[in-house]
Amino acid sequence: MGNSDGNDKLSKNPVAKNLSAFPEIFVDHTSDFASIKIRPGIESKSYIKDGIVISEDKNGDVIEIQILNISAFNSQKSAS
């Protein structure tokens, strides 16, 4: 996710380097919870819709998605 220098080489962008470790996925079946950390950052704002929490940084970029009740989410997905 770096910028092209015109010679099809990516620039040395520290943000792009940090993104190579993402996404980070965590699933806890005991707690019926899953989290997908999309990019580094500090949560500034979050909102919930249909059992899914979206976390944004101060720039409004999504940094994490959490599914609060995996079993309910799976059953809703199957019903559609």
mmCIF file of the N, C-alpha and C atoms, coordinates in Angstrom:
data_MODEL
# 
_entry.id   MODEL 
# 
loop_
_atom_site.group_PDB 
_atom_site.id 
_atom_site.type_symbol 
_atom_site.label_atom_id 
_atom_site.label_alt_id 
_atom_site.label_comp_id 
_atom_site.label_asym_id 
_atom_site.label_entity_id 
_atom_site.label_seq_id 
_atom_site.pdbx_PDB_ins_code 
_atom_site.Cartn_x 
_atom_site.Cartn_y 
_atom_site.Cartn_z 
_atom_site.occupancy 
_atom_site.B_iso_or_equiv 
_atom_site.pdbx_formal_charge 
_atom_site.auth_seq_id 
_atom_site.auth_comp_id 
_atom_site.auth_asym_id 
_atom_site.auth_atom_id 
_atom_site.pdbx_PDB_model_num 
ATOM 1   N N  . MET A 1 1  ? 0.804   -1.153  0.000   1.00 0.00 ? 1  MET A N  1 
ATOM 2   C CA . MET A 1 1  ? 0.000   0.000   0.000   1.00 0.00 ? 1  MET A CA 1 
ATOM 3   C C  . MET A 1 1  ? 0.862   1.237   0.000   1.00 0.00 ? 1  MET A C  1 
ATOM 4   N N  . GLY A 1 2  ? 2.020   1.100   -0.622  1.00 0.00 ? 2  GLY A N  1 
ATOM 5   C CA . GLY A 1 2  ? 2.872   2.262   -0.776  1.00 0.00 ? 2  GLY A CA 1 
ATOM 6   C C  . GLY A 1 2  ? 2.546   2.948   -2.080  1.00 0.00 ? 2  GLY A C  1 
ATOM 7   N N  . ASN A 1 3  ? 3.279   3.987   -2.371  1.00 0.00 ? 3  ASN A N  1 
ATOM 8   C CA . ASN A 1 3  ? 3.049   4.732   -3.602  1.00 0.00 ? 3  ASN A CA 1 
ATOM 9   C C  . ASN A 1 3  ? 4.028   4.267   -4.664  1.00 0.00 ? 3  ASN A C  1 
ATOM 10  N N  . SER A 1 4  ? 3.566   4.210   -5.881  1.00 0.00 ? 4  SER A N  1 
ATOM 11  C CA . SER A 1 4  ? 4.434   3.831   -6.981  1.00 0.00 ? 4  SER A CA 1 
ATOM 12  C C  . SER A 1 4  ? 5.328   5.002   -7.334  1.00 0.00 ? 4  SER A C  1 
ATOM 13  N N  . ASP A 1 5  ? 6.600   4.696   -7.615  1.00 0.00 ? 5  ASP A N  1 
ATOM 14  C CA . ASP A 1 5  ? 7.520   5.761   -8.006  1.00 0.00 ? 5  ASP A CA 1 
ATOM 15  C C  . ASP A 1 5  ? 7.570   5.940   -9.516  1.00 0.00 ? 5  ASP A C  1 
ATOM 16  N N  . GLY A 1 6  ? 6.668   5.285   -10.227 1.00 0.00 ? 6  GLY A N  1 
ATOM 17  C CA . GLY A 1 6  ? 6.630   5.377   -11.678 1.00 0.00 ? 6  GLY A CA 1 
ATOM 18  C C  . GLY A 1 6  ? 7.384   4.249   -12.344 1.00 0.00 ? 6  GLY A C  1 
ATOM 19  N N  . ASN A 1 7  ? 8.218   3.548   -11.609 1.00 0.00 ? 7  ASN A N  1 
ATOM 20  C CA . ASN A 1 7  ? 8.958   2.409   -12.133 1.00 0.00 ? 7  ASN A CA 1 
ATOM 21  C C  . ASN A 1 7  ? 8.430   1.098   -11.561 1.00 0.00 ? 7  ASN A C  1 
ATOM 22  N N  . ASP A 1 8  ? 7.181   1.113   -11.135 1.00 0.00 ? 8  ASP A N  1 
ATOM 23  C CA . ASP A 1 8  ? 6.509   -0.037  -10.554 1.00 0.00 ? 8  ASP A CA 1 
ATOM 24  C C  . ASP A 1 8  ? 7.200   -0.555  -9.305  1.00 0.00 ? 8  ASP A C  1 
ATOM 25  N N  . LYS A 1 9  ? 7.880   0.308   -8.579  1.00 0.00 ? 9  LYS A N  1 
ATOM 26  C CA . LYS A 1 9  ? 8.454   -0.048  -7.292  1.00 0.00 ? 9  LYS A CA 1 
ATOM 27  C C  . LYS A 1 9  ? 7.697   0.732   -6.238  1.00 0.00 ? 9  LYS A C  1 
ATOM 28  N N  . LEU A 1 10 ? 7.444   0.087   -5.114  1.00 0.00 ? 10 LEU A N  1 
ATOM 29  C CA . LEU A 1 10 ? 6.751   0.764   -4.043  1.00 0.00 ? 10 LEU A CA 1 
ATOM 30  C C  . LEU A 1 10 ? 7.732   1.594   -3.233  1.00 0.00 ? 10 LEU A C  1 
ATOM 31  N N  . SER A 1 11 ? 7.305   2.787   -2.858  1.00 0.00 ? 11 SER A N  1 
ATOM 32  C CA . SER A 1 11 ? 8.150   3.630   -2.025  1.00 0.00 ? 11 SER A CA 1 
ATOM 33  C C  . SER A 1 11 ? 8.229   3.040   -0.629  1.00 0.00 ? 11 SER A C  1 
ATOM 34  N N  . LYS A 1 12 ? 9.241   3.443   0.118   1.00 0.00 ? 12 LYS A N  1 
ATOM 35  C CA . LYS A 1 12 ? 9.398   2.956   1.484   1.00 0.00 ? 12 LYS A CA 1 
ATOM 36  C C  . LYS A 1 12 ? 8.506   3.771   2.397   1.00 0.00 ? 12 LYS A C  1 
ATOM 37  N N  . ASN A 1 13 ? 7.278   3.340   2.492   1.00 0.00 ? 13 ASN A N  1 
ATOM 38  C CA . ASN A 1 13 ? 6.265   4.009   3.288   1.00 0.00 ? 13 ASN A CA 1 
ATOM 39  C C  . ASN A 1 13 ? 6.129   3.259   4.605   1.00 0.00 ? 13 ASN A C  1 
ATOM 40  N N  . PRO A 1 14 ? 6.413   3.906   5.767   1.00 0.00 ? 14 PRO A N  1 
ATOM 41  C CA . PRO A 1 14 ? 6.339   3.179   7.037   1.00 0.00 ? 14 PRO A CA 1 
ATOM 42  C C  . PRO A 1 14 ? 4.947   2.649   7.345   1.00 0.00 ? 14 PRO A C  1 
ATOM 43  N N  . VAL A 1 15 ? 3.904   3.327   6.896   1.00 0.00 ? 15 VAL A N  1 
ATOM 44  C CA . VAL A 1 15 ? 2.547   2.833   7.125   1.00 0.00 ? 15 VAL A CA 1 
ATOM 45  C C  . VAL A 1 15 ? 2.341   1.542   6.352   1.00 0.00 ? 15 VAL A C  1 
ATOM 46  N N  . ALA A 1 16 ? 2.804   1.486   5.104   1.00 0.00 ? 16 ALA A N  1 
ATOM 47  C CA . ALA A 1 16 ? 2.664   0.275   4.294   1.00 0.00 ? 16 ALA A CA 1 
ATOM 48  C C  . ALA A 1 16 ? 3.417   -0.879  4.947   1.00 0.00 ? 16 ALA A C  1 
ATOM 49  N N  . LYS A 1 17 ? 4.573   -0.600  5.519   1.00 0.00 ? 17 LYS A N  1 
ATOM 50  C CA . LYS A 1 17 ? 5.344   -1.642  6.184   1.00 0.00 ? 17 LYS A CA 1 
ATOM 51  C C  . LYS A 1 17 ? 4.566   -2.190  7.382   1.00 0.00 ? 17 LYS A C  1 
ATOM 52  N N  . ASN A 1 18 ? 3.934   -1.307  8.166   1.00 0.00 ? 18 ASN A N  1 
ATOM 53  C CA . ASN A 1 18 ? 3.154   -1.746  9.312   1.00 0.00 ? 18 ASN A CA 1 
ATOM 54  C C  . ASN A 1 18 ? 1.919   -2.532  8.898   1.00 0.00 ? 18 ASN A C  1 
ATOM 55  N N  . LEU A 1 19 ? 1.347   -2.238  7.745   1.00 0.00 ? 19 LEU A N  1 
ATOM 56  C CA . LEU A 1 19 ? 0.146   -2.932  7.293   1.00 0.00 ? 19 LEU A CA 1 
ATOM 57  C C  . LEU A 1 19 ? 0.427   -4.365  6.880   1.00 0.00 ? 19 LEU A C  1 
ATOM 58  N N  . SER A 1 20 ? 1.694   -4.704  6.646   1.00 0.00 ? 20 SER A N  1 
ATOM 59  C CA . SER A 1 20 ? 1.999   -6.065  6.206   1.00 0.00 ? 20 SER A CA 1 
ATOM 60  C C  . SER A 1 20 ? 1.625   -7.097  7.269   1.00 0.00 ? 20 SER A C  1 
ATOM 61  N N  . ALA A 1 21 ? 1.510   -6.691  8.530   1.00 0.00 ? 21 ALA A N  1 
ATOM 62  C CA . ALA A 1 21 ? 1.127   -7.606  9.606   1.00 0.00 ? 21 ALA A CA 1 
ATOM 63  C C  . ALA A 1 21 ? -0.388  -7.679  9.781   1.00 0.00 ? 21 ALA A C  1 
ATOM 64  N N  . PHE A 1 22 ? -1.114  -6.972  8.975   1.00 0.00 ? 22 PHE A N  1 
ATOM 65  C CA . PHE A 1 22 ? -2.566  -6.908  9.116   1.00 0.00 ? 22 PHE A CA 1 
ATOM 66  C C  . PHE A 1 22 ? -3.238  -7.580  7.945   1.00 0.00 ? 22 PHE A C  1 
ATOM 67  N N  . PRO A 1 23 ? -4.415  -8.101  8.073   1.00 0.00 ? 23 PRO A N  1 
ATOM 68  C CA . PRO A 1 23 ? -5.282  -8.040  9.241   1.00 0.00 ? 23 PRO A CA 1 
ATOM 69  C C  . PRO A 1 23 ? -4.861  -9.051  10.301  1.00 0.00 ? 23 PRO A C  1 
ATOM 70  N N  . GLU A 1 24 ? -5.170  -8.714  11.557  1.00 0.00 ? 24 GLU A N  1 
ATOM 71  C CA . GLU A 1 24 ? -5.013  -9.625  12.677  1.00 0.00 ? 24 GLU A CA 1 
ATOM 72  C C  . GLU A 1 24 ? -6.414  -10.135 13.010  1.00 0.00 ? 24 GLU A C  1 
ATOM 73  N N  . ILE A 1 25 ? -6.565  -11.444 13.079  1.00 0.00 ? 25 ILE A N  1 
ATOM 74  C CA . ILE A 1 25 ? -7.879  -12.032 13.334  1.00 0.00 ? 25 ILE A CA 1 
ATOM 75  C C  . ILE A 1 25 ? -7.837  -12.795 14.644  1.00 0.00 ? 25 ILE A C  1 
ATOM 76  N N  . PHE A 1 26 ? -8.811  -12.533 15.493  1.00 0.00 ? 26 PHE A N  1 
ATOM 77  C CA . PHE A 1 26 ? -8.923  -13.194 16.785  1.00 0.00 ? 26 PHE A CA 1 
ATOM 78  C C  . PHE A 1 26 ? -10.336 -13.740 16.906  1.00 0.00 ? 26 PHE A C  1 
ATOM 79  N N  . VAL A 1 27 ? -10.445 -15.027 17.223  1.00 0.00 ? 27 VAL A N  1 
ATOM 80  C CA . VAL A 1 27 ? -11.755 -15.646 17.414  1.00 0.00 ? 27 VAL A CA 1 
ATOM 81  C C  . VAL A 1 27 ? -11.749 -16.357 18.762  1.00 0.00 ? 27 VAL A C  1 
ATOM 82  N N  . ASP A 1 28 ? -12.757 -16.078 19.575  1.00 0.00 ? 28 ASP A N  1 
ATOM 83  C CA . ASP A 1 28 ? -12.925 -16.734 20.868  1.00 0.00 ? 28 ASP A CA 1 
ATOM 84  C C  . ASP A 1 28 ? -14.297 -17.402 20.862  1.00 0.00 ? 28 ASP A C  1 
ATOM 85  N N  . HIS A 1 29 ? -14.306 -18.696 20.583  1.00 0.00 ? 29 HIS A N  1 
ATOM 86  C CA . HIS A 1 29 ? -15.580 -19.417 20.487  1.00 0.00 ? 29 HIS A CA 1 
ATOM 87  C C  . HIS A 1 29 ? -16.270 -19.524 21.841  1.00 0.00 ? 29 HIS A C  1 
ATOM 88  N N  . THR A 1 30 ? -15.491 -19.550 22.926  1.00 0.00 ? 30 THR A N  1 
ATOM 89  C CA . THR A 1 30 ? -16.068 -19.621 24.265  1.00 0.00 ? 30 THR A CA 1 
ATOM 90  C C  . THR A 1 30 ? -16.891 -18.376 24.564  1.00 0.00 ? 30 THR A C  1 
ATOM 91  N N  . SER A 1 31 ? -16.363 -17.221 24.186  1.00 0.00 ? 31 SER A N  1 
ATOM 92  C CA . SER A 1 31 ? -17.077 -15.952 24.411  1.00 0.00 ? 31 SER A CA 1 
ATOM 93  C C  . SER A 1 31 ? -17.969 -15.575 23.242  1.00 0.00 ? 31 SER A C  1 
ATOM 94  N N  . ASP A 1 32 ? -17.940 -16.400 22.168  1.00 0.00 ? 32 ASP A N  1 
ATOM 95  C CA . ASP A 1 32 ? -18.770 -16.167 20.985  1.00 0.00 ? 32 ASP A CA 1 
ATOM 96  C C  . ASP A 1 32 ? -18.471 -14.794 20.366  1.00 0.00 ? 32 ASP A C  1 
ATOM 97  N N  . PHE A 1 33 ? -17.179 -14.522 20.169  1.00 0.00 ? 33 PHE A N  1 
ATOM 98  C CA . PHE A 1 33 ? -16.694 -13.197 19.774  1.00 0.00 ? 33 PHE A CA 1 
ATOM 99  C C  . PHE A 1 33 ? -15.594 -13.335 18.733  1.00 0.00 ? 33 PHE A C  1 
ATOM 100 N N  . ALA A 1 34 ? -15.538 -12.403 17.801  1.00 0.00 ? 34 ALA A N  1 
ATOM 101 C CA . ALA A 1 34 ? -14.453 -12.347 16.820  1.00 0.00 ? 34 ALA A CA 1 
ATOM 102 C C  . ALA A 1 34 ? -14.053 -10.900 16.589  1.00 0.00 ? 34 ALA A C  1 
ATOM 103 N N  . SER A 1 35 ? -12.778 -10.698 16.303  1.00 0.00 ? 35 SER A N  1 
ATOM 104 C CA . SER A 1 35 ? -12.259 -9.359  16.046  1.00 0.00 ? 35 SER A CA 1 
ATOM 105 C C  . SER A 1 35 ? -11.322 -9.418  14.850  1.00 0.00 ? 35 SER A C  1 
ATOM 106 N N  . ILE A 1 36 ? -11.451 -8.442  13.974  1.00 0.00 ? 36 ILE A N  1 
ATOM 107 C CA . ILE A 1 36 ? -10.549 -8.309  12.834  1.00 0.00 ? 36 ILE A CA 1 
ATOM 108 C C  . ILE A 1 36 ? -9.920  -6.926  12.929  1.00 0.00 ? 36 ILE A C  1 
ATOM 109 N N  . LYS A 1 37 ? -8.652  -6.888  13.287  1.00 0.00 ? 37 LYS A N  1 
ATOM 110 C CA . LYS A 1 37 ? -7.901  -5.628  13.370  1.00 0.00 ? 37 LYS A CA 1 
ATOM 111 C C  . LYS A 1 37 ? -7.344  -5.376  11.968  1.00 0.00 ? 37 LYS A C  1 
ATOM 112 N N  . ILE A 1 38 ? -7.817  -4.321  11.324  1.00 0.00 ? 38 ILE A N  1 
ATOM 113 C CA . ILE A 1 38 ? -7.496  -4.052  9.929   1.00 0.00 ? 38 ILE A CA 1 
ATOM 114 C C  . ILE A 1 38 ? -6.202  -3.277  9.767   1.00 0.00 ? 38 ILE A C  1 
ATOM 115 N N  . ARG A 1 39 ? -5.964  -2.331  10.656  1.00 0.00 ? 39 ARG A N  1 
ATOM 116 C CA . ARG A 1 39 ? -4.776  -1.486  10.546  1.00 0.00 ? 39 ARG A CA 1 
ATOM 117 C C  . ARG A 1 39 ? -4.407  -0.974  11.928  1.00 0.00 ? 39 ARG A C  1 
ATOM 118 N N  . PRO A 1 40 ? -3.166  -0.537  12.104  1.00 0.00 ? 40 PRO A N  1 
ATOM 119 C CA . PRO A 1 40 ? -2.783  0.015   13.399  1.00 0.00 ? 40 PRO A CA 1 
ATOM 120 C C  . PRO A 1 40 ? -3.512  1.330   13.652  1.00 0.00 ? 40 PRO A C  1 
ATOM 121 N N  . GLY A 1 41 ? -3.696  1.667   14.898  1.00 0.00 ? 41 GLY A N  1 
ATOM 122 C CA . GLY A 1 41 ? -4.334  2.930   15.235  1.00 0.00 ? 41 GLY A CA 1 
ATOM 123 C C  . GLY A 1 41 ? -4.989  2.877   16.588  1.00 0.00 ? 41 GLY A C  1 
ATOM 124 N N  . ILE A 1 42 ? -5.380  4.023   17.063  1.00 0.00 ? 42 ILE A N  1 
ATOM 125 C CA . ILE A 1 42 ? -6.053  4.159   18.343  1.00 0.00 ? 42 ILE A CA 1 
ATOM 126 C C  . ILE A 1 42 ? -7.508  4.500   18.075  1.00 0.00 ? 42 ILE A C  1 
ATOM 127 N N  . GLU A 1 43 ? -8.392  3.734   18.687  1.00 0.00 ? 43 GLU A N  1 
ATOM 128 C CA . GLU A 1 43 ? -9.825  3.943   18.489  1.00 0.00 ? 43 GLU A CA 1 
ATOM 129 C C  . GLU A 1 43 ? -10.248 5.300   19.027  1.00 0.00 ? 43 GLU A C  1 
ATOM 130 N N  . SER A 1 44 ? -10.909 6.051   18.178  1.00 0.00 ? 44 SER A N  1 
ATOM 131 C CA . SER A 1 44 ? -11.423 7.351   18.560  1.00 0.00 ? 44 SER A CA 1 
ATOM 132 C C  . SER A 1 44 ? -12.949 7.327   18.639  1.00 0.00 ? 44 SER A C  1 
ATOM 133 N N  . LYS A 1 45 ? -13.551 6.482   17.792  1.00 0.00 ? 45 LYS A N  1 
ATOM 134 C CA . LYS A 1 45 ? -15.011 6.418   17.700  1.00 0.00 ? 45 LYS A CA 1 
ATOM 135 C C  . LYS A 1 45 ? -15.400 5.004   17.309  1.00 0.00 ? 45 LYS A C  1 
ATOM 136 N N  . SER A 1 46 ? -16.514 4.541   17.839  1.00 0.00 ? 46 SER A N  1 
ATOM 137 C CA . SER A 1 46 ? -17.026 3.241   17.409  1.00 0.00 ? 46 SER A CA 1 
ATOM 138 C C  . SER A 1 46 ? -18.549 3.293   17.382  1.00 0.00 ? 46 SER A C  1 
ATOM 139 N N  . TYR A 1 47 ? -19.120 2.416   16.596  1.00 0.00 ? 47 TYR A N  1 
ATOM 140 C CA . TYR A 1 47 ? -20.573 2.320   16.516  1.00 0.00 ? 47 TYR A CA 1 
ATOM 141 C C  . TYR A 1 47 ? -20.948 0.866   16.272  1.00 0.00 ? 47 TYR A C  1 
ATOM 142 N N  . ILE A 1 48 ? -22.166 0.523   16.636  1.00 0.00 ? 48 ILE A N  1 
ATOM 143 C CA . ILE A 1 48 ? -22.630 -0.861  16.531  1.00 0.00 ? 48 ILE A CA 1 
ATOM 144 C C  . ILE A 1 48 ? -23.861 -0.918  15.631  1.00 0.00 ? 48 ILE A C  1 
ATOM 145 N N  . LYS A 1 49 ? -23.898 -1.965  14.817  1.00 0.00 ? 49 LYS A N  1 
ATOM 146 C CA . LYS A 1 49 ? -25.060 -2.203  13.968  1.00 0.00 ? 49 LYS A CA 1 
ATOM 147 C C  . LYS A 1 49 ? -25.185 -3.710  13.767  1.00 0.00 ? 49 LYS A C  1 
ATOM 148 N N  . ASP A 1 50 ? -26.347 -4.239  14.092  1.00 0.00 ? 50 ASP A N  1 
ATOM 149 C CA . ASP A 1 50 ? -26.644 -5.663  13.907  1.00 0.00 ? 50 ASP A CA 1 
ATOM 150 C C  . ASP A 1 50 ? -25.592 -6.574  14.538  1.00 0.00 ? 50 ASP A C  1 
ATOM 151 N N  . GLY A 1 51 ? -25.110 -6.226  15.731  1.00 0.00 ? 51 GLY A N  1 
ATOM 152 C CA . GLY A 1 51 ? -24.147 -7.060  16.438  1.00 0.00 ? 51 GLY A CA 1 
ATOM 153 C C  . GLY A 1 51 ? -22.722 -6.941  15.943  1.00 0.00 ? 51 GLY A C  1 
ATOM 154 N N  . ILE A 1 52 ? -22.460 -5.954  15.117  1.00 0.00 ? 52 ILE A N  1 
ATOM 155 C CA . ILE A 1 52 ? -21.104 -5.723  14.609  1.00 0.00 ? 52 ILE A CA 1 
ATOM 156 C C  . ILE A 1 52 ? -20.661 -4.345  15.058  1.00 0.00 ? 52 ILE A C  1 
ATOM 157 N N  . VAL A 1 53 ? -19.472 -4.290  15.677  1.00 0.00 ? 53 VAL A N  1 
ATOM 158 C CA . VAL A 1 53 ? -18.908 -3.031  16.135  1.00 0.00 ? 53 VAL A CA 1 
ATOM 159 C C  . VAL A 1 53 ? -17.839 -2.594  15.134  1.00 0.00 ? 53 VAL A C  1 
ATOM 160 N N  . ILE A 1 54 ? -17.941 -1.367  14.674  1.00 0.00 ? 54 ILE A N  1 
ATOM 161 C CA . ILE A 1 54 ? -16.959 -0.773  13.765  1.00 0.00 ? 54 ILE A CA 1 
ATOM 162 C C  . ILE A 1 54 ? -16.185 0.274   14.564  1.00 0.00 ? 54 ILE A C  1 
ATOM 163 N N  . SER A 1 55 ? -14.870 0.158   14.596  1.00 0.00 ? 55 SER A N  1 
ATOM 164 C CA . SER A 1 55 ? -14.024 1.113   15.310  1.00 0.00 ? 55 SER A CA 1 
ATOM 165 C C  . SER A 1 55 ? -13.232 1.936   14.311  1.00 0.00 ? 55 SER A C  1 
ATOM 166 N N  . GLU A 1 56 ? -13.205 3.245   14.533  1.00 0.00 ? 56 GLU A N  1 
ATOM 167 C CA . GLU A 1 56 ? -12.492 4.169   13.645  1.00 0.00 ? 56 GLU A CA 1 
ATOM 168 C C  . GLU A 1 56 ? -11.438 4.935   14.434  1.00 0.00 ? 56 GLU A C  1 
ATOM 169 N N  . ASP A 1 57 ? -10.396 5.374   13.728  1.00 0.00 ? 57 ASP A N  1 
ATOM 170 C CA . ASP A 1 57 ? -9.400  6.247   14.344  1.00 0.00 ? 57 ASP A CA 1 
ATOM 171 C C  . ASP A 1 57 ? -9.860  7.697   14.217  1.00 0.00 ? 57 ASP A C  1 
ATOM 172 N N  . LYS A 1 58 ? -9.035  8.634   14.657  1.00 0.00 ? 58 LYS A N  1 
ATOM 173 C CA . LYS A 1 58 ? -9.447  10.043  14.652  1.00 0.00 ? 58 LYS A CA 1 
ATOM 174 C C  . LYS A 1 58 ? -9.668  10.598  13.253  1.00 0.00 ? 58 LYS A C  1 
ATOM 175 N N  . ASN A 1 59 ? -9.123  9.932   12.224  1.00 0.00 ? 59 ASN A N  1 
ATOM 176 C CA . ASN A 1 59 ? -9.315  10.366  10.837  1.00 0.00 ? 59 ASN A CA 1 
ATOM 177 C C  . ASN A 1 59 ? -10.551 9.755   10.195  1.00 0.00 ? 59 ASN A C  1 
ATOM 178 N N  . GLY A 1 60 ? -11.243 8.877   10.929  1.00 0.00 ? 60 GLY A N  1 
ATOM 179 C CA . GLY A 1 60 ? -12.429 8.221   10.385  1.00 0.00 ? 60 GLY A CA 1 
ATOM 180 C C  . GLY A 1 60 ? -12.131 6.961   9.606   1.00 0.00 ? 60 GLY A C  1 
ATOM 181 N N  . ASP A 1 61 ? -10.872 6.500   9.649   1.00 0.00 ? 61 ASP A N  1 
ATOM 182 C CA . ASP A 1 61 ? -10.505 5.252   8.973   1.00 0.00 ? 61 ASP A CA 1 
ATOM 183 C C  . ASP A 1 61 ? -10.883 4.068   9.860   1.00 0.00 ? 61 ASP A C  1 
ATOM 184 N N  . VAL A 1 62 ? -11.481 3.035   9.278   1.00 0.00 ? 62 VAL A N  1 
ATOM 185 C CA . VAL A 1 62 ? -11.845 1.848   10.039  1.00 0.00 ? 62 VAL A CA 1 
ATOM 186 C C  . VAL A 1 62 ? -10.568 1.110   10.413  1.00 0.00 ? 62 VAL A C  1 
ATOM 187 N N  . ILE A 1 63 ? -10.411 0.828   11.712  1.00 0.00 ? 63 ILE A N  1 
ATOM 188 C CA . ILE A 1 63 ? -9.220  0.112   12.169  1.00 0.00 ? 63 ILE A CA 1 
ATOM 189 C C  . ILE A 1 63 ? -9.548  -1.282  12.695  1.00 0.00 ? 63 ILE A C  1 
ATOM 190 N N  . GLU A 1 64 ? -10.821 -1.514  13.076  1.00 0.00 ? 64 GLU A N  1 
ATOM 191 C CA . GLU A 1 64 ? -11.183 -2.819  13.615  1.00 0.00 ? 64 GLU A CA 1 
ATOM 192 C C  . GLU A 1 64 ? -12.667 -3.087  13.428  1.00 0.00 ? 64 GLU A C  1 
ATOM 193 N N  . ILE A 1 65 ? -12.987 -4.366  13.206  1.00 0.00 ? 65 ILE A N  1 
ATOM 194 C CA . ILE A 1 65 ? -14.375 -4.827  13.130  1.00 0.00 ? 65 ILE A CA 1 
ATOM 195 C C  . ILE A 1 65 ? -14.522 -5.955  14.137  1.00 0.00 ? 65 ILE A C  1 
ATOM 196 N N  . GLN A 1 66 ? -15.555 -5.882  14.965  1.00 0.00 ? 66 GLN A N  1 
ATOM 197 C CA . GLN A 1 66 ? -15.807 -6.921  15.956  1.00 0.00 ? 66 GLN A CA 1 
ATOM 198 C C  . GLN A 1 66 ? -17.196 -7.507  15.741  1.00 0.00 ? 66 GLN A C  1 
ATOM 199 N N  . ILE A 1 67 ? -17.278 -8.808  15.817  1.00 0.00 ? 67 ILE A N  1 
ATOM 200 C CA . ILE A 1 67 ? -18.572 -9.494  15.753  1.00 0.00 ? 67 ILE A CA 1 
ATOM 201 C C  . ILE A 1 67 ? -18.844 -10.004 17.154  1.00 0.00 ? 67 ILE A C  1 
ATOM 202 N N  . LEU A 1 68 ? -19.903 -9.487  17.791  1.00 0.00 ? 68 LEU A N  1 
ATOM 203 C CA . LEU A 1 68 ? -20.137 -9.735  19.202  1.00 0.00 ? 68 LEU A CA 1 
ATOM 204 C C  . LEU A 1 68 ? -20.778 -11.085 19.497  1.00 0.00 ? 68 LEU A C  1 
ATOM 205 N N  . ASN A 1 69 ? -21.521 -11.638 18.579  1.00 0.00 ? 69 ASN A N  1 
ATOM 206 C CA . ASN A 1 69 ? -22.222 -12.889 18.824  1.00 0.00 ? 69 ASN A CA 1 
ATOM 207 C C  . ASN A 1 69 ? -22.118 -13.722 17.549  1.00 0.00 ? 69 ASN A C  1 
ATOM 208 N N  . ILE A 1 70 ? -21.021 -14.447 17.416  1.00 0.00 ? 70 ILE A N  1 
ATOM 209 C CA . ILE A 1 70 ? -20.740 -15.179 16.172  1.00 0.00 ? 70 ILE A CA 1 
ATOM 210 C C  . ILE A 1 70 ? -21.858 -16.146 15.819  1.00 0.00 ? 70 ILE A C  1 
ATOM 211 N N  . SER A 1 71 ? -22.357 -16.879 16.802  1.00 0.00 ? 71 SER A N  1 
ATOM 212 C CA . SER A 1 71 ? -23.381 -17.891 16.506  1.00 0.00 ? 71 SER A CA 1 
ATOM 213 C C  . SER A 1 71 ? -24.647 -17.251 15.946  1.00 0.00 ? 71 SER A C  1 
ATOM 214 N N  . ALA A 1 72 ? -25.051 -16.106 16.482  1.00 0.00 ? 72 ALA A N  1 
ATOM 215 C CA . ALA A 1 72 ? -26.224 -15.409 15.945  1.00 0.00 ? 72 ALA A CA 1 
ATOM 216 C C  . ALA A 1 72 ? -25.929 -14.856 14.564  1.00 0.00 ? 72 ALA A C  1 
ATOM 217 N N  . PHE A 1 73 ? -24.726 -14.356 14.352  1.00 0.00 ? 73 PHE A N  1 
ATOM 218 C CA . PHE A 1 73 ? -24.343 -13.821 13.053  1.00 0.00 ? 73 PHE A CA 1 
ATOM 219 C C  . PHE A 1 73 ? -24.370 -14.905 12.003  1.00 0.00 ? 73 PHE A C  1 
ATOM 220 N N  . ASN A 1 74 ? -23.842 -16.092 12.323  1.00 0.00 ? 74 ASN A N  1 
ATOM 221 C CA . ASN A 1 74 ? -23.842 -17.219 11.392  1.00 0.00 ? 74 ASN A CA 1 
ATOM 222 C C  . ASN A 1 74 ? -25.256 -17.659 11.056  1.00 0.00 ? 74 ASN A C  1 
ATOM 223 N N  . SER A 1 75 ? -26.157 -17.696 12.042  1.00 0.00 ? 75 SER A N  1 
ATOM 224 C CA . SER A 1 75 ? -27.526 -18.134 11.771  1.00 0.00 ? 75 SER A CA 1 
ATOM 225 C C  . SER A 1 75 ? -28.263 -17.092 10.931  1.00 0.00 ? 75 SER A C  1 
ATOM 226 N N  . GLN A 1 76 ? -28.000 -15.794 11.134  1.00 0.00 ? 76 GLN A N  1 
ATOM 227 C CA . GLN A 1 76 ? -28.615 -14.756 10.308  1.00 0.00 ? 76 GLN A CA 1 
ATOM 228 C C  . GLN A 1 76 ? -28.122 -14.869 8.873   1.00 0.00 ? 76 GLN A C  1 
ATOM 229 N N  . LYS A 1 77 ? -26.825 -15.139 8.707   1.00 0.00 ? 77 LYS A N  1 
ATOM 230 C CA . LYS A 1 77 ? -26.245 -15.255 7.376   1.00 0.00 ? 77 LYS A CA 1 
ATOM 231 C C  . LYS A 1 77 ? -26.855 -16.448 6.633   1.00 0.00 ? 77 LYS A C  1 
ATOM 232 N N  . SER A 1 78 ? -27.080 -17.559 7.335   1.00 0.00 ? 78 SER A N  1 
ATOM 233 C CA . SER A 1 78 ? -27.655 -18.757 6.721   1.00 0.00 ? 78 SER A CA 1 
ATOM 234 C C  . SER A 1 78 ? -29.109 -18.532 6.313   1.00 0.00 ? 78 SER A C  1 
ATOM 235 N N  . ALA A 1 79 ? -29.828 -17.724 7.066   1.00 0.00 ? 79 ALA A N  1 
ATOM 236 C CA . ALA A 1 79 ? -31.243 -17.482 6.785   1.00 0.00 ? 79 ALA A CA 1 
ATOM 237 C C  . ALA A 1 79 ? -31.450 -16.587 5.566   1.00 0.00 ? 79 ALA A C  1 
ATOM 238 N N  . SER A 1 80 ? -30.420 -15.795 5.184   1.00 0.00 ? 80 SER A N  1 
ATOM 239 C CA . SER A 1 80 ? -30.607 -14.886 4.056   1.00 0.00 ? 80 SER A CA 1 
ATOM 240 C C  . SER A 1 80 ? -30.486 -15.561 2.729   1.00 0.00 ? 80 SER A C  1 
# 
